[in-house]
Amino acid sequence: MILLALRFYASGSFLITCGDFCGVSVATASRIVKKVSEAIAGLSRKYIHMPCSEEAQDRTKREFYDIARFPRVIECIDCTHIRLQSPGGGDAEFFRNRKGYFSLNVQAICNANLEFMDLVARWPGSTHDSTIFNNSRVKSRLDSGEFKKSYILGDSGYALSSYMLTPVSSPRTQAESLFNESQIRTRNTIERAFGVLKRRFPVLSMGIRLSLQTAMSVVIACGVLHNIAIRQKDTEPPLEGELPAFESNESEESTDFNELFINSSRSFLVNNYFSNLNN
């Protein structure tokens, strides 16, 4: 059962292909993928979680700092679309994204080692990234001050806050340009994490032809297996024959109103940290 499910994740094939390979019917293959995916997804609390101890948080910040000298970063966030077949019913059109196909908009948070620390796979493809974040448990934990003196890096689709740092839309000084360069290089970890995940499990790139609930379980199960692979130091999938490229969900509309928030953490970093760094 496990081998059949893993073959489905790793090949992105139709169930009939996986069923023929293992000598079972399409219906049996479908039940097996559903059962195994739900079982693996049930391990998410063990393998997908934020760093809780101060020691773990400090280690995460050091690892992010080593990328591009951006201080106090505990996580990077973004969303990616996972293609689906039409879920049917009256709410099907909510799953049609702005590019015209049905999808789940999956929010992920990763560390510097490309491990997922949070994975949300239940929102329709038409949902904006910031809406998913605003309704997430991670935001509540950040708002409550659970991760003190820590920053989360996102793209311009997210609202600037004391802990959410986004790029400066129109940098005017060298310090602002340096901030953007460091922010983008550090935030690139989440894009790399999506790329590795989709190369490791091509079903996430080719599209999931299963029921909506099972598709959600498949996404989380792949996230769990991805983290296990990283912790076991499994080699990254090769770039040769690369699957469709990672799609950024960065908003086409810049959140310029955030530039008026003068006393933000971003302005503090630009004026008191990046202005003192050498090129």
Stockholm file with secondary structure:
# STOCKHOLM 1.0

chainA/1-279         MILLALRFYASGSFLITCGDFCGVSVATASRIVKKVSEAIAGLSRKYIHMPCSEEAQDRTKREFYDIARFPRVIECIDCTHIRLQSPGGGDAEFFRNRKGYFSLNVQAICNANLEFMDLVARWPGSTHDSTIFNNSRVKSRLDSGEFKKSYILGDSGYALSSYMLTPVSSPRTQAESLFNESQIRTRNTIERAFGVLKRRFPVLSMGIRLSLQTAMSVVIACGVLHNIAIRQKDTEPPLEGELPAFESNESEESTDFNELFINSSRSFLVNNYFSNLNN
#=GR chainA/1-279 SS CHHHHHHHHHHCCCHHHHHHHHTCCHHHHHHHHHHHHHHHHTTHHHHSCCCCSHHHHHHHHHHHHHHHCCTTEEEEEEEEEEEBCCCCSTTGGGGBCTTSSBEEEEEEEECTTSCEEEEEEEEETTSCHHHHHHTSHHHHHHHTTSSTTCEEECCTTSCCCSSEECCCSSCCSHHHHHHHHHHHHHHHHHHHHHHHHHHHCTHHHHCBCSCHHHHHHHHHHHHHHHHHHHHTTCCCCCSTTCCSCCCCCCCSSCCGGGGGCTTSHHHHHHHHTGGGSCC
#=GC SS_cons         CHHHHHHHHHHCCCHHHHHHHHTCCHHHHHHHHHHHHHHHHTTHHHHSCCCCSHHHHHHHHHHHHHHHCCTTEEEEEEEEEEEBCCCCSTTGGGGBCTTSSBEEEEEEEECTTSCEEEEEEEEETTSCHHHHHHTSHHHHHHHTTSSTTCEEECCTTSCCCSSEECCCSSCCSHHHHHHHHHHHHHHHHHHHHHHHHHHHCTHHHHCBCSCHHHHHHHHHHHHHHHHHHHHTTCCCCCSTTCCSCCCCCCCSSCCGGGGGCTTSHHHHHHHHTGGGSCC
//
